[in-house]
Amino acid sequence: MSRRHHFHIDYLGHSVSATVQTGHRSVVEILVDGKETGHATIEDDGPVTVPIELPTDPPTAVTVRATPGPGEPSCLLLAAAGGEPQEMAPRTY
């Protein structure tokens, strides 16, 4: 059975959202300011990283790391400059 988990963070003035769909075909989709900017298929229930760019001037490269399990999925926002990983808050829709 498929299930969707939603996560969100505001970073550098931009909205970053992730949807992790678990089940037979597990995928992660990333939205920045409401526009899809990245997606990936999750293999073997292991963590997956999705590189994205924030529309700053110049663009800011960041990565979202989604971990589908075991247990409840989680997402972290990783800054390219090597800053501290920031946990994306779960959201219910």
C-alpha positions in Angstrom: 0.0 0.0 0.0 1.3 3.4 -1.0 1.5 6.3 1.5 2.5 9.9 1.0 4.5 11.9 3.6 5.0 15.6 3.3 7.8 17.8 4.7 8.5 21.5 4.6 11.1 24.2 5.5 11.6 27.9 4.7 15.2 28.5 3.7 16.8 31.7 2.5 13.3 33.2 1.9 12.1 30.3 -0.2 9.6 27.5 0.5 11.1 24.0 0.1 8.7 21.1 0.2 9.2 17.4 -0.2 6.8 14.5 -0.7 8.1 11.0 0.0 5.8 8.3 -1.4 6.5 4.9 0.1 5.1 1.6 -1.1 5.8 -0.6 -4.1 7.3 2.2 -6.0 9.0 4.7 -3.7 9.7 8.2 -5.0 10.6 11.7 -3.7 9.5 15.0 -5.2 10.9 18.4 -4.3 9.1 21.7 -4.8 10.7 25.1 -4.4 8.2 28.0 -4.1 5.5 25.6 -5.4 7.4 24.5 -8.5 8.8 21.0 -9.0 12.6 21.2 -9.1 13.7 17.7 -8.5 12.6 14.1 -8.1 14.2 10.7 -7.6 13.2 7.0 -7.2 14.1 5.4 -3.9 16.0 2.1 -4.2 16.0 -0.6 -1.5 14.4 1.8 1.1 17.8 3.5 1.5 18.4 7.3 1.7 18.3 9.3 -1.5 19.8 12.7 -2.2 18.1 15.2 -4.6 20.2 18.2 -5.7 18.2 21.4 -6.2 18.8 25.1 -6.8 17.1 27.9 -4.9 16.2 30.9 -7.2 18.5 33.4 -5.5 20.9 35.7 -7.3 23.2 33.8 -7.9 21.3 30.5 -7.6 22.1 28.6 -4.4 22.7 24.8 -4.6 21.3 22.7 -1.8 20.4 19.0 -1.4 17.4 17.3 0.1 18.2 13.9 1.7 15.1 11.8 2.1 15.1 8.6 4.2 12.0 6.5 3.7 12.5 4.2 6.7 12.7 2.1 8.7 9.8 3.6 10.6 8.5 7.0 9.5 10.3 8.8 6.7 12.4 11.9 7.3 13.9 14.7 5.2 17.0 16.9 5.7 18.0 20.1 3.9 21.8 20.1 3.3 23.5 23.4 2.4 26.2 23.1 -0.3 28.5 25.3 1.8 28.7 22.6 4.5 26.4 24.1 7.0 24.5 22.2 9.6 21.8 19.8 8.2 18.3 21.2 8.8 15.4 18.9 9.6 12.4 19.5 7.4 9.2 19.5 9.5 6.5 16.9 8.7 3.2 18.3 7.4 -0.2 16.6 7.3 -2.4 17.3 4.2 
